[in-house]
Amino acid sequence: MQMQRLNIQLPRDLKAKLDAERNRGTTAAGLIRHLLEQHFKGKRAA
């Protein structure tokens, strides 16, 4: 699978929460990828 880059802007409060997750060992890319997969998986089922 070929990966593509995505640039997004976040409000400071969301960025701070994302940084806190990174400190716990979760990468920003991994978390966002997981959330998008879950979102689109739900869309197909509906």
Secondary structure, DSSP 8 states (H G I E B T S, - for coil): -----------HHHHHHHHHHHHTT--HHHHHHHHHHHHHHHHHH-
